[in-house]
Amino acid sequence: MDTAPEQPSEQRGPGAEGTARHARPEAWADLAERMARFEGLVGEVADPLAWGMDLVEESLAGPDESEQADTERFYRSYETFAGEPFGVETLREAAEAEERDEVLRAALSTAIAAPLHGDLRTSPGVTTSDGDPAPAEDFADAYQDYRSAMRAVFDDVGRAVIETSPRRDGGIGPAARVSARGITAQYVEVAQRALLVTGPTDLVERVQVVMRPVHNLLHGDEGPRF
């Protein structure tokens, strides 16, 4: 992952970096207020189309109480044309050293397990006449398979070695990364915040992620401009 802050540039319109889809619903007034509190630099893929990516979601997660706003995270989710997810999450404040490993392993577990959630209620590889995923024939059996698969994910992530690197010239770092099953979660402190990037290992190693002033790339003209 090549990470670097960028100087503020001209505001870009919605959906400028791929085909825009609707983000998760949230009251515009509430979203605008929370975004005002989160003002500053956030991470985004510098050139999604160069990597065959489409921005599919951007959201602000975490408690909405102002006294706990430092725990909020700004999340952008991309998807490659091959259907592979790639996440860029900006933490308002860097994690404490003793919490960083837990944050990394949780992010890696979530990235690996994401396809399992869809499989829980559908029959993998089976579609209806309309081409949609067919529902699981036996939810109880599917749930047991899901639990077994999740335990295996947690075991693999728990055994994975976390690699660390010190702060570099330019104020980037310290950084850490962990990989399992071809997926990598990478954490790096930059611009007085922290980035958490997850996705296929080969993409995480090569895709350039930059820090730019927070603004919505995805919401349509009916939403607020932040």
ABEGO torsion letter per residue (X at the ends): XBBBBBBBBBBBBBGABEBBBBBBBBBAAAAAAAAAAABEBBBBBABAAAAGBBBABBBBBEBABAAAAAABBBBBBBBBAAGBBBBBBBBABBBBAAAAAAAAAAAAAAAAAAAAAAAAABBBGBBBAAGBBBBBABAAAAAAAAAAAAAAAAAAAAABBBBBBBBBBGGBOBBBBBBBGGBBBBBBBBGGBBBBBBEBAAAAAABBBBBBBBBBAABBAABBBX
